[in-house]
Amino acid sequence: MLCKEQGITVLGLNAVFDILVIGKFNVLEIVQKVLHKDKSLENLGMLRNGGLLFRMTLLTSGGAGMLYVRWRIMGTGPPTFTEVDNPASFADSVLVRAINYNYYYSLNAWLLLCPWWLCFDWSMGCIPLIKSVRDWRVIAVAALWFCLIGLIFQALCSGDGHKRRILTLGLGFLVIPFLPASNLFFRVGFVVAERVLYLPSVGYCVLLTFGFGALSKHTRKKKFIAAVMLGIVLINMLRCVVRSGQWRSEEQLFRSALSVCPLNAKVHYNIGKNLADKGNQTAAIRYYREAVRLNPKYVHAMNNLGNILKERNELQEAEELLSLAVQIQPDFAAAWMNLGIVQNSLKRFEAAEQSYRTAIKHRRKYPDCYYNLGRLYADLNRHVDALNAWRNATVLKPEHSLAWNNMIILLDNTGNLAQAEAVGREALGLIPNDHSLMFSLANVLGKSQKYKESEALFLKAIKANPNTASYHGNLAVLYHRWGHLDLAKKHYEISLQLDPTAPGTKENYGLLRRKLEQMQKKDV
């Protein structure tokens, strides 16, 4: 129950099982006696003698205690949901809410009967609202209640006591675990969620088995009934295997939802995100655009689409999308930061700084935003502000390698070698295996003529990442200064093999070769 609120309903199931199976009570008989004020309520004596009343009290008090703990954990208040999570609960009309809630119940019942339409998310327009009783889907609501009323009537009024107990138990196991998801007691954050059918499926299995048993008693074709039952079990097993396979990867799971909920913006968003993570930006853009088309207020889709367009240098459209996202959701810190990055690229520095500051206002602990703010200040030659911003990033996230690296490079470029060395050593103390930090500190130590220590860091960085041309090129420069010309020649050549177009390395290599040629001539 501490993980999923449905857990509390197990106590209700215990109570139903205790009353109907262990106590063997006739619910209808008790109700009739209570209504007629019959003084011969022998069952009440059985409650006391059998300890049932004590067990019910124990279950009730235990459940109340756990609900109180859960309430305190949640901050003494319910979670907040948006209209896209559960549109029916935000409808103005009580009739519209009631009809749609009942339609959701019928959909859940259908998923138990025929688990073919399975989707990881049913929100965001997946199930359009029923706004009129003339909608044909009302038939599903009528069918659901026709079946339920029939089962309830049989459970209460049947002359067979065993049948009454089984049906009442099955209905209890079917309905009670579903109550937290019914929107009756509080608003839930979903339209349909397949996970909430896990416990109710126990009641469904009880009713289904009892139904097949009753049917086989009234027909001579017992083998046919058995074959149908076995077929249903096998079909459901096969469906389970297929669905489990779809859950093995995000791509399969998200794409399987397209055929069930093509109008769900979140499905298109998740496919787009999955494609973007795999580097397929062109396809990702298509799905993100569809998500925004289906839900014009989908700020997360706008943010991700804006990011991709920013990377493709389509800055104007990226700025428009991100501006719209923060207009729709003013406290969306990530969109404010990304908007600042785009504005910085467009050389709109004041607007970019304002966007970064707004992002930090809405999310105090935002190291990436401080890092980007530092880059902005570095571009404006506001070095002290840049260092302060990067320092804030590393305080909030000590393993923020880029912020540490930029601090070292800025101090190095401004001639503050001692301070750059101190920052570099501090960074490597926190992130000892980061090869980019080793490289930056090695450059500083080389300029400070600490050649041996610089060489060790360069070699360590190269061992961690041997295919980076600049690592070999800068180590060659160190050897060049140090006078180890053969080693310098070797690493210049390796660097040029990795990146033949590196202009600085080509020039230095040319100087070294001329120097080696002159030395050979002198020896001759």
CORRADA-V486485 format. One record per pair of residues at least 12 apart in sequence whose C-alpha atoms are under 6 Angstrom apart, sorted by the first residue. I is the first residue (numbers start at 0). J is the second residue. Records with the same first field share a line. If there is no record, write none. Layout:
BEGIN
I: J / J
END
This chain:
BEGIN
8: 176
19: 164
27: 155
80: 188
83: 123
84: 122 / 188 / 189
85: 188 / 189 / 190
95: 130
101: 140
102: 140
105: 140 / 143
116: 259
118: 256
121: 190 / 191
122: 190
123: 263 / 264
124: 262 / 263
125: 260 / 262 / 263
154: 166 / 167
169: 202 / 205 / 206
172: 199 / 202
173: 199 / 202 / 203
176: 198 / 199
253: 270
264: 290 / 293
267: 286 / 290
268: 287 / 290
271: 283 / 286 / 287
287: 300
298: 324
301: 320
302: 321 / 334
305: 317 / 320
321: 334 / 338
330: 361
332: 358 / 361
335: 354 / 358
336: 355 / 358 / 368
339: 351 / 354 / 355
366: 392 / 395
369: 388 / 392
370: 389 / 392 / 402
373: 385 / 388 / 389
389: 402
404: 436
407: 419
423: 440
434: 460
437: 456 / 460
438: 457
441: 453 / 456 / 457
468: 494 / 497 / 498
471: 490 / 494
472: 491 / 494
475: 487 / 490 / 491
END
